[in-house]
Amino acid sequence: MKYIVLTLLSSLWLLSSAQTTPHITVERERTFTGTGLYGFMNGGSDLYLEYGFEKLITRDIKYKDESYTVDIYEMPSPENAFGIYSLHTFRCMRADTLSFFNCLSAYQYQAAIDNKYISIVFQSGSGKARRNADELLFLYADTLNARKVLIPAEINKHIPFSSSVKYLKGNLSISNAQPSLLQWMEGIAFSGIWLVNDNISKNYNALIHPTDDENMDRLKDRIPKENIISADNGSLYVKCPEKEETDSHGSFGF
């Protein structure tokens, strides 16, 4: 019941984002739109722009004596918000425990809600800071009216989705998540790729959506038949080429 009340309050809070409410002090707030994101993260902006980044509001705040940075990225669709979120989530301590995608790690709480990717970074890493991050999320996001991501049937069995499923929109996101796919995707026009880490078989599968029949036929010619799982409704579900294993996940990856 507490979370429902907080969610209802969120719309009032967002009317004046720099205001101070009980327990919350906004120490710094900045807004970036479009290619202005380069002023915030330099080279990392290209990946966000690949997903159609529209706006970022970033706030440094104090909440219940803890320091937080709250970043809210607005994307053109729930799928694109999930996509950029999916590239930043792996090894979650807690994942998808609410009615939206969420991933808690030692110093960060991330979520994909409607067309927004939300990152809450806390400096102390304490249990209190993690509990407070839950409250902050509901203060800054409207979870009741959120549109849902349309997950394809082939992907629906992979729960929790966070850390297991990624949504790719271009070569940059492919390079970050599954570079071995680039050998097949070079020059192929596609609207999106759902990438799945199958923890049971240890295979990486991809549901590829070429933009038209011509690109579908070109893709089929490139992919070995033994790698094709199914081809239905303008999409191709395949077993990915093998990639070299690495012990370091860096900023992205499974």
C-alpha positions as CSV (number, residue, x, y, z in Angstrom):
1,M,0.0,0.0,0.0
2,K,2.9,2.3,0.7
3,Y,4.2,2.0,-2.8
4,I,0.8,2.8,-4.3
5,V,0.7,6.0,-2.3
6,L,4.2,6.9,-3.4
7,T,3.3,6.3,-7.0
8,L,0.3,8.6,-6.8
9,L,2.5,11.3,-5.3
10,S,5.0,11.0,-8.1
11,S,3.0,13.0,-10.6
12,L,2.8,15.9,-8.1
13,W,6.6,15.7,-7.6
14,L,7.4,15.8,-11.3
15,L,5.4,19.1,-11.7
16,S,8.4,20.9,-10.2
17,S,11.4,18.6,-10.4
18,A,13.8,20.9,-8.5
19,Q,11.6,21.3,-5.4
20,T,12.4,20.0,-2.0
21,T,10.0,17.5,-0.4
22,P,10.3,15.9,3.1
23,H,13.6,13.9,3.3
24,I,14.6,14.9,-0.3
25,T,17.0,17.7,-1.2
26,V,17.9,18.2,-4.8
27,E,21.5,19.5,-4.8
28,R,22.0,19.6,-8.5
29,E,19.8,19.1,-11.6
30,R,20.7,19.1,-15.3
31,T,18.7,18.3,-18.5
32,F,20.2,17.1,-21.8
33,T,18.2,16.5,-25.0
34,G,19.2,14.8,-28.3
35,T,22.8,15.1,-29.2
36,G,23.3,17.4,-26.2
37,L,23.9,14.1,-24.4
38,Y,27.5,14.3,-25.6
39,G,27.9,17.0,-23.0
40,F,27.1,14.5,-20.3
41,M,28.9,11.3,-21.3
42,N,31.0,12.0,-24.3
43,G,31.6,8.8,-26.4
44,G,28.9,6.8,-24.5
45,S,26.2,8.9,-26.1
46,D,26.3,7.1,-29.4
47,L,24.9,4.0,-27.9
48,Y,21.9,5.9,-26.4
49,L,21.3,7.8,-29.6
50,E,21.2,4.4,-31.5
51,Y,18.1,3.7,-29.3
52,G,16.6,7.1,-30.2
53,F,17.5,8.9,-27.0
54,E,15.2,12.0,-26.4
55,K,15.9,13.5,-23.0
56,L,17.9,13.0,-19.8
57,I,17.2,14.6,-16.4
58,T,19.9,13.9,-14.0
59,R,19.7,14.9,-10.3
60,D,22.2,14.7,-7.4
61,I,20.0,14.4,-4.3
62,K,20.1,13.7,-0.6
63,Y,17.4,11.4,0.7
64,K,17.2,10.3,4.3
65,D,20.9,11.3,4.9
66,E,22.1,9.2,1.9
67,S,23.6,10.6,-1.3
68,Y,22.1,9.5,-4.7
69,T,22.3,10.3,-8.4
70,V,19.0,9.8,-10.2
71,D,19.2,9.6,-14.0
72,I,15.9,9.4,-16.0
73,Y,16.4,8.8,-19.7
74,E,13.4,9.2,-22.0
75,M,13.3,7.0,-25.1
76,P,10.8,6.9,-28.0
77,S,9.2,3.6,-26.9
78,P,9.1,1.1,-24.0
79,E,11.0,-1.4,-26.1
80,N,13.8,1.1,-26.7
81,A,13.9,2.0,-23.0
82,F,14.2,-1.7,-22.1
83,G,16.9,-2.0,-24.7
84,I,19.3,0.5,-23.2
85,Y,18.4,-0.8,-19.7
86,S,19.1,-4.3,-20.8
87,L,22.7,-3.4,-21.9
88,H,23.4,-2.1,-18.4
89,T,22.0,-5.0,-16.3
90,F,23.8,-8.2,-15.3
91,R,24.3,-10.2,-12.2
92,C,21.4,-8.6,-10.4
93,M,21.1,-9.2,-6.7
94,R,17.3,-8.9,-7.2
95,A,15.5,-8.8,-10.5
96,D,12.0,-8.2,-11.9
97,T,10.4,-8.5,-8.5
98,L,7.8,-5.8,-9.3
99,S,5.4,-5.2,-12.1
100,F,8.2,-3.7,-14.3
101,F,11.8,-4.5,-15.2
102,N,14.1,-3.8,-12.3
103,C,17.6,-4.8,-11.3
104,L,19.3,-4.2,-7.9
105,S,23.1,-4.4,-7.6
106,A,25.4,-3.4,-4.8
107,Y,25.6,0.3,-5.7
108,Q,22.9,0.8,-8.3
109,Y,19.2,0.3,-8.8
110,Q,17.9,0.3,-12.4
111,A,14.5,0.0,-14.0
112,A,12.7,0.2,-17.3
113,I,9.3,1.8,-16.9
114,D,7.2,2.8,-19.9
115,N,9.6,4.8,-22.2
116,K,12.0,5.6,-19.4
117,Y,15.3,4.0,-18.3
118,I,16.0,4.9,-14.7
119,S,19.3,4.6,-12.9
120,I,19.7,5.3,-9.2
121,V,23.3,5.2,-8.0
122,F,24.0,5.3,-4.2
123,Q,27.4,5.8,-2.8
124,S,27.4,3.9,0.5
125,G,26.1,0.5,-0.8
126,S,24.4,0.0,2.6
127,G,21.2,-2.0,3.1
128,K,19.5,1.3,4.1
129,A,20.6,2.9,0.8
130,R,19.2,0.1,-1.2
131,R,15.9,0.2,0.6
132,N,15.7,4.0,0.1
133,A,16.4,3.5,-3.6
134,D,13.1,1.5,-3.8
135,E,11.3,4.4,-2.4
136,L,13.0,6.9,-4.7
137,L,12.1,5.0,-7.7
138,F,8.4,5.2,-6.9
139,L,8.7,8.9,-6.1
140,Y,10.2,9.6,-9.5
141,A,8.3,7.2,-11.8
142,D,4.6,6.7,-12.7
143,T,4.4,2.9,-12.5
144,L,0.6,2.7,-12.5
145,N,0.1,4.1,-16.0
146,A,3.2,2.5,-17.6
147,R,2.9,0.9,-21.0
148,K,4.3,-2.6,-21.2
149,V,7.1,-3.9,-23.4
150,L,5.8,-6.3,-26.1
151,I,8.0,-9.4,-25.4
152,P,7.9,-11.9,-28.4
153,A,6.5,-15.4,-27.6
154,E,9.9,-17.0,-28.3
155,I,11.4,-14.9,-25.4
156,N,8.6,-15.1,-22.9
157,K,9.9,-18.2,-21.1
158,H,13.1,-16.5,-20.1
159,I,12.2,-15.1,-16.6
160,P,13.5,-13.0,-15.1
161,F,14.1,-11.0,-18.2
162,S,16.7,-8.7,-16.6
163,S,20.2,-10.1,-17.2
164,S,18.8,-12.8,-19.5
165,V,17.2,-10.8,-22.3
166,K,18.6,-7.9,-24.3
167,Y,17.1,-5.8,-27.0
168,L,19.5,-4.5,-29.7
169,K,18.8,-1.7,-32.2
170,G,22.1,-1.4,-34.2
171,N,25.7,-2.4,-34.6
172,L,26.8,-0.6,-31.5
173,S,24.5,-2.5,-29.3
174,I,25.4,-5.7,-31.1
175,S,29.1,-5.0,-30.4
176,N,28.4,-4.5,-26.7
177,A,26.2,-7.5,-26.2
178,Q,27.1,-10.2,-28.8
179,P,29.9,-9.2,-31.2
180,S,29.8,-12.6,-33.0
181,L,26.5,-11.6,-34.6
182,L,28.2,-8.8,-36.6
183,Q,29.5,-11.3,-39.1
184,W,25.9,-12.1,-40.1
185,M,24.4,-8.7,-39.6
186,E,26.8,-6.5,-41.7
187,G,24.7,-4.6,-44.3
188,I,21.4,-6.2,-43.1
189,A,18.6,-3.7,-42.3
190,F,16.7,-4.7,-39.2
191,S,14.2,-3.2,-36.8
192,G,15.4,-5.0,-33.7
193,I,17.1,-8.1,-32.3
194,W,16.0,-9.9,-29.1
195,L,19.1,-11.6,-27.6
196,V,18.6,-14.4,-25.1
197,N,21.1,-16.0,-22.7
198,D,19.7,-19.5,-22.2
199,N,21.1,-20.5,-18.8
200,I,20.0,-24.1,-19.3
201,S,21.7,-24.9,-22.6
202,K,24.3,-22.1,-22.2
203,N,23.5,-21.0,-25.8
204,Y,22.9,-17.5,-27.0
205,N,19.9,-17.2,-29.2
206,A,18.7,-14.2,-31.2
207,L,15.3,-13.3,-32.6
208,I,16.1,-11.0,-35.6
209,H,13.5,-8.8,-37.3
210,P,14.8,-7.8,-40.8
211,T,13.0,-4.8,-42.3
212,D,11.8,-6.6,-45.4
213,D,11.8,-9.9,-47.4
214,E,15.0,-8.9,-49.3
215,N,17.0,-8.5,-46.1
216,M,15.4,-11.7,-44.7
217,D,16.6,-13.7,-47.7
218,R,20.1,-12.2,-47.5
219,L,20.3,-13.1,-43.9
220,K,19.1,-16.7,-44.5
221,D,21.8,-17.1,-47.1
222,R,24.5,-16.1,-44.6
223,I,23.4,-18.2,-41.6
224,P,24.3,-21.9,-41.6
225,K,21.1,-24.0,-41.6
226,E,22.0,-25.7,-38.4
227,N,21.9,-22.3,-36.7
228,I,18.4,-21.5,-37.8
229,I,15.8,-22.5,-35.1
230,S,12.7,-21.1,-36.8
231,A,11.6,-18.5,-39.4
232,D,8.1,-17.1,-38.8
233,N,6.2,-13.9,-39.3
234,G,9.0,-11.9,-40.8
235,S,11.5,-12.9,-38.0
236,L,14.4,-15.3,-37.8
237,Y,15.2,-17.2,-34.6
238,V,18.8,-18.4,-34.6
239,K,21.5,-19.9,-32.4
240,C,24.3,-17.3,-32.3
241,P,27.8,-18.0,-33.5
242,E,30.1,-19.0,-30.8
243,K,32.1,-16.2,-29.1
244,E,35.2,-16.2,-27.0
245,E,34.4,-16.5,-23.3
246,T,35.7,-13.7,-21.0
247,D,35.9,-13.3,-17.3
248,S,35.2,-9.6,-17.4
249,H,31.8,-8.3,-18.3
250,G,32.9,-4.6,-18.3
251,S,30.0,-2.1,-18.4
252,F,27.7,-4.3,-20.6
253,G,27.1,-7.9,-21.4
254,F,25.6,-11.0,-19.8
